[in-house]
Amino acid sequence: MTAAPPVLLASDHVAGSVHVLTVPDGTEAGRLTGRHLSEHAGFLALPGGRTACVDDRRGELLVLDPFGDVLVETAIPVAVPAEHLACDPSGRWVAVTTGLGKNGEPWSDLLTVVDLATGDAARVRTRVGEPGVTVLGDGDPLVVLRHREPGALAVHRFTDLLGAPPGCPAATAHAHLPLPDDGHGDAQVPDLGQVFAATGVGVHRARRAGDALVTEPVIPWGSPARGWYLRLDPRRPALWSTLRGGPADPLRWPEWTNQAWCHDLDADRTTLTELGPGLVFRLALAQDHTAFTRIHPDGDELILLDADGETAHRVALPAMDGAPRRGGTPWEGVQRRAVAASPGSDWVAVTRGGHGEVHVFDARTGSEAARWKLDTPLHHGGHTMLRTRTDGAEGDPVGR
């Protein structure tokens, strides 16, 4: 039996489209229209090559099976605008937090929990403020919310939340751990019941102990910069982030410094790799490489690191019309790039926001293998996920 080829899910959240394309040939294997996915909550890898995401317009949690006969496996109403999305290690218990959306400040305190096995769902009120979320297993699942200002890890029993009565009642956490007020970035190691939160001073970590958390030593950044994004490497027990330094003023973003940060959890060792100035944010994990895109007025590039954290390839990317420019911010009304890879494949996909283009690279050589032109612009770079049916990406149970 021939294995199914890898697939790329590419969401144009502005146009309301989701493309499902086989890699590297670009054959359309499925498509959704009228679906405006939350770019911030991202895609959540589930077992069997499936993916969860949130339609921010319809207010639905979608479970997609790009390898099955029917693309939309499940659609369950959830509170929006979706901020963060996570599940327990089994992929059954899902939590969705709410955040800003198109508003100037946080306004929603709603949290939705879902049992994908039964379709049961409940909404409760927690606390306004764009909370991050992880769902710990090992017995009855725990929902851990990462709050800011004041910073804290708040622990809820999933079964308590799922059993809440109608009317979105307030839910009180039964355990807390203090955090600095500037937390941004969440991860967990499923086998160990460990949860991680990125702050200015480093990565705070805690371990599940019954229905509570026990604090463990902070992992320092090892740099004057800090990470705003944190993810678990499902290929090995390691954490990844991109450290951003330089001026705080977003108008001076071309001067931002960027370092790839990787912390080997078994060896308790951190590796830093210089990436160059400009805008670098999310990263993607291929079979033997880690991929970053860097946007800068002097030229954009794809950067591929090898298994040792050394730079293997730097590949120039064609400029984008509407790209961030000097004197403006890199966030508002500009085009960006999304990068995607699968731990079970050597392919890396990079979007060219506003152009509707996807560039497919072979991470082993750094060469471009294909360039696709889609019929939607991929506004703001869109959002992407690359999967094989058995790549183990679900080992990171937090939406990306």
C-alpha positions in Angstrom: 0.0 0.0 0.0 1.5 3.3 -1.1 1.7 5.9 1.7 -0.3 9.1 1.3 1.8 12.1 0.3 2.3 14.9 2.7 -0.4 17.6 2.6 -0.3 21.4 3.2 -3.2 23.2 4.8 -3.1 26.8 3.8 -5.7 29.2 5.3 -6.4 32.6 3.8 -8.3 33.9 6.9 -9.2 37.2 5.3 -10.7 35.7 2.1 -12.3 32.8 4.0 -10.6 29.9 2.3 -8.7 26.8 3.3 -6.7 25.0 0.6 -5.5 21.4 1.1 -2.7 20.6 -1.3 -0.5 17.5 -1.8 3.3 18.1 -1.4 5.3 18.7 -3.5 3.1 18.6 -6.6 0.4 21.0 -5.4 -2.6 18.9 -6.4 -5.7 20.2 -4.6 -6.9 17.4 -2.3 -9.7 19.5 -0.7 -11.0 23.0 0.0 -13.2 24.9 2.3 -14.8 28.2 1.5 -16.6 30.7 3.8 -14.3 29.6 6.6 -12.3 32.4 8.3 -9.8 30.6 10.6 -8.2 32.2 13.6 -4.7 32.9 12.6 -3.7 33.6 16.2 -5.0 30.3 17.6 -3.5 28.5 14.6 -3.6 24.8 13.7 -3.5 22.1 16.4 -2.1 18.7 15.4 -4.3 15.7 16.4 -3.5 12.0 16.0 -3.9 10.3 12.6 -2.8 13.3 10.6 -5.9 15.3 11.7 -5.9 19.0 12.5 -8.1 21.2 14.7 -8.7 25.0 14.1 -11.3 27.6 14.9 -13.5 29.4 12.5 -13.6 32.9 14.0 -16.5 34.1 12.0 -18.9 31.2 12.6 -17.7 30.4 16.1 -16.9 26.8 15.5 -14.1 24.4 16.4 -13.3 22.4 13.3 -11.6 19.0 13.2 -10.1 18.4 9.7 -9.0 15.1 8.3 -7.0 15.9 5.1 -6.3 12.2 4.6 -9.9 11.0 5.0 -12.9 10.9 2.6 -14.6 13.9 4.3 -12.4 16.9 5.1 -14.5 18.4 8.0 -14.8 15.6 10.5 -16.4 17.6 13.3 -17.7 21.2 13.8 -18.6 22.2 17.4 -19.6 25.7 18.5 -17.1 27.6 20.6 -16.7 31.2 21.9 -14.7 33.5 19.7 -12.5 35.4 19.0 -10.2 32.5 19.5 -6.9 33.3 21.1 -5.2 30.0 22.0 -6.1 26.4 21.3 -4.7 23.3 23.0 -5.6 19.7 23.8 -4.5 16.9 26.2 -1.9 14.4 25.0 -4.6 12.0 23.8 -6.1 14.5 21.5 -9.6 14.1 23.1 -10.0 17.1 25.4 -9.7 20.5 23.8 -9.7 24.1 25.3 -10.2 27.4 23.4 -9.5 30.8 25.0 -10.7 34.1 23.7 -8.8 37.4 23.2 -8.7 40.7 21.4 -10.1 39.9 17.9 -10.6 43.3 16.1 -10.8 45.2 19.3 -8.3 47.6 21.0 -8.1 45.8 24.3 -9.1 42.4 25.7 -12.9 42.2 26.4 -13.9 38.5 26.5 -13.4 36.2 29.5 -15.0 33.1 27.9 -13.2 29.8 27.8 -14.7 26.8 25.9 -13.9 23.2 26.7 -14.8 20.3 24.3 -14.8 16.5 24.5 -14.1 15.4 20.9 -15.2 11.9 21.7 -18.8 12.8 22.6 -19.1 16.3 21.1 -20.0 17.7 24.5 -18.9 21.3 25.1 -19.3 24.0 27.7 -18.4 27.7 28.1 -17.4 29.4 31.3 -16.1 32.8 32.3 -12.5 33.0 33.6 -10.6 36.3 33.3 -10.2 38.9 30.6 -6.7 39.2 29.2 -5.8 36.9 26.3 -4.8 33.8 28.3 -2.6 31.1 27.0 -3.7 27.5 27.6 -2.4 24.0 28.0 -4.3 20.8 28.8 -2.4 18.3 31.0 -3.2 14.6 31.0 -2.1 11.8 33.4 -5.5 11.1 35.0 -8.3 13.6 34.8 -7.2 16.4 32.5 -6.3 19.8 33.9 -6.8 23.1 32.0 -3.9 25.4 32.8 -4.5 29.1 31.9 -1.5 31.4 31.6 -2.7 34.9 32.6 -1.0 38.3 32.4 -1.2 41.4 34.5 -1.3 40.0 37.1 0.7 37.0 35.8 -0.4 33.5 37.0 -0.9 29.9 36.0 -4.5 29.1 37.0 -5.4 25.4 37.2 -8.9 24.1 36.5 -10.2 20.5 36.4 -11.5 19.8 32.9 -14.4 17.7 34.2 -15.5 20.6 36.4 -15.5 23.0 33.4 -17.3 20.5 31.1 -20.0 20.0 33.7 -20.7 23.7 34.2 -24.4 24.6 33.8 -25.7 26.8 31.0 -25.3 30.6 31.1 -21.5 30.8 31.0 -20.9 30.8 34.8 -17.7 32.1 36.3 -15.2 29.4 36.9 -12.8 29.7 39.9 -9.4 28.0 39.6 -8.6 25.6 42.4 -4.9 26.2 42.2 -2.5 29.0 41.2 1.2 29.6 40.6 2.5 33.2 40.3 4.2 34.3 37.1 5.7 37.6 35.9 3.1 39.9 34.2 4.7 39.6 30.7 4.0 36.0 29.9 3.6 35.1 26.2 4.2 31.6 24.8 3.1 28.2 26.1 4.2 24.6 25.8 4.0 21.3 27.6 5.8 18.0 27.7 3.0 15.4 27.6 4.9 12.4 29.1 6.0 14.4 32.1 3.0 16.6 32.8 5.2 19.6 32.6 4.0 23.0 31.5 6.1 25.9 30.3 5.5 29.7 30.0 7.8 32.2 28.3 8.4 35.5 30.2 11.0 38.3 30.1 13.3 36.5 32.5 13.1 33.1 30.9 10.9 30.0 30.6 9.0 29.2 33.7 8.2 25.6 34.2 5.9 23.6 36.5 5.0 20.0 36.9 1.7 18.4 37.6 1.3 17.0 41.2 -2.2 15.6 41.6 -4.7 18.4 40.7 -2.1 21.2 41.2 1.3 22.4 39.9 4.7 22.4 41.5 7.2 25.1 40.5 10.5 24.0 38.9 13.6 26.1 38.1 13.3 28.8 35.5 15.2 28.2 32.2 17.1 31.4 31.4 17.2 32.8 27.9 21.0 33.1 28.0 20.7 36.4 26.0 19.6 40.0 26.7 16.7 39.2 24.3 13.6 37.2 25.0 11.2 34.8 23.3 7.5 35.6 22.6 6.8 32.2 21.1 7.4 28.8 22.6 6.9 25.3 21.2 7.8 21.7 22.0 9.9 19.8 19.6 8.0 16.4 19.1 11.2 14.9 17.5 13.1 15.0 20.8 12.5 16.6 24.3 13.5 20.2 23.5 11.9 23.6 23.5 12.2 26.2 20.7 11.7 29.9 20.5 12.9 33.0 18.6 14.6 35.6 20.8 13.9 39.2 19.8 16.1 42.0 20.9 17.0 45.5 20.0 14.8 48.7 20.2 11.3 48.3 21.7 9.8 50.7 19.2 8.0 48.7 16.5 8.8 51.4 14.0 12.4 50.4 14.3 11.7 46.7 13.5 14.4 46.4 10.9 16.9 46.8 13.7 15.4 44.0 15.8 17.9 41.2 16.5 16.9 37.6 16.2 18.3 34.4 17.6 17.0 30.8 17.4 16.8 29.4 20.9 16.7 25.7 21.5 16.8 24.1 25.0 17.5 20.4 25.2 15.5 19.3 28.2 17.4 16.0 28.8 20.8 17.6 28.7 19.6 20.9 30.2 21.6 22.7 27.5 20.7 25.8 25.5 21.8 26.5 21.9 21.6 30.0 20.4 22.0 30.7 16.7 22.1 34.1 15.1 19.4 34.6 12.5 19.9 38.3 11.5 18.0 41.5 11.8 14.3 42.2 11.0 11.1 40.3 11.7 11.3 36.6 12.6 8.5 34.9 14.5 7.0 31.5 14.2 9.2 28.5 13.2 8.5 25.1 11.7 10.0 21.7 12.4 10.9 19.4 9.5 12.3 15.9 9.8 16.0 16.9 10.3 15.8 20.7 10.1 14.2 23.7 11.8 12.9 26.5 9.5 12.6 30.2 10.0 11.6 33.1 7.7 13.2 36.5 8.1 11.6 39.7 6.7 13.8 42.7 6.2 13.7 45.7 3.8 17.1 44.6 2.4 15.8 41.2 1.5 13.8 38.2 2.9 15.1 34.7 3.4 14.4 31.2 4.5 16.8 30.0 7.2 17.3 26.2 7.8 19.1 24.9 10.8 20.4 21.4 11.1 19.9 19.0 14.0 22.8 20.6 15.8 21.4 24.1 15.5 23.9 25.1 12.9 22.9 27.1 9.9 22.5 24.6 7.0 21.0 26.9 4.3 20.0 30.5 3.8 17.7 30.9 0.8 16.7 34.3 -0.7 12.9 34.8 -1.0 11.2 37.0 -3.6 10.0 40.4 -2.3 6.4 40.9 -1.4 4.3 43.9 -2.6 3.0 45.5 0.6 5.8 44.1 2.8 6.7 45.9 6.0 8.7 49.0 5.3 11.1 51.2 7.2 9.2 53.7 9.3 6.1 51.5 9.6 5.2 48.6 11.9 5.6 45.0 10.8 2.0 44.2 12.0 -0.5 46.6 10.7 -1.8 46.5 7.1 1.2 44.6 5.7 2.0 41.3 4.1 4.0 38.6 5.9 5.0 35.0 5.4 3.9 31.7 7.0 6.2 28.7 7.2 5.2 25.1 7.6 7.0 21.7 7.9 6.3 18.2 9.2 8.5 16.2 11.5 7.8 13.3 9.1 9.0 15.0 5.9 11.9 17.1 4.5 9.6 19.5 2.7 9.2 23.1 3.9 6.5 25.5 2.6 6.8 29.3 2.7 4.0 31.7 1.7 4.3 35.0 -0.1 1.6 37.1 1.4 -0.6 39.1 -1.0 0.6 37.1 -4.0 -1.1 33.8 -3.3 2.2 32.0 -3.8 3.6 29.0 -1.9 7.2 28.1 -2.3 8.1 24.5 -1.5 11.7 23.7 -0.5 13.7 20.5 0.1 15.3 21.1 3.5 18.1 18.7 2.7 19.5 20.8 -0.1 17.8 24.2 0.4 16.6 24.1 -3.2 13.1 25.2 -4.3 11.2 22.2 -5.6 7.9 23.8 -6.5 6.2 27.1 -6.6 2.4 27.2 -6.5 0.0 30.0 -7.4 -3.3 29.9 -5.5 -6.5 31.7 -6.5 -6.6 33.6 -3.1 -4.0 36.2 -2.1 -3.0 34.6 1.2 -3.5 37.9 3.0 -1.0 38.7 5.7 0.8 35.5 4.7 -2.1 33.3 5.6 -1.5 30.4 8.0 -0.2 27.0 7.2 0.3 23.5 8.5 2.2 20.6 6.8 1.4 17.0 7.8 1.9 13.4 7.1 -0.5 10.9 8.5 2.0 9.5 10.9 4.5 12.3 11.6 3.9 12.5 15.3 3.3 16.2 15.3 0.5 15.7 17.8 3.3 15.2 20.3 3.1 19.0 20.6 -0.5 19.5 21.9 -0.7 23.3 21.6 -2.0 25.2 18.6 0.6 26.8 16.3 
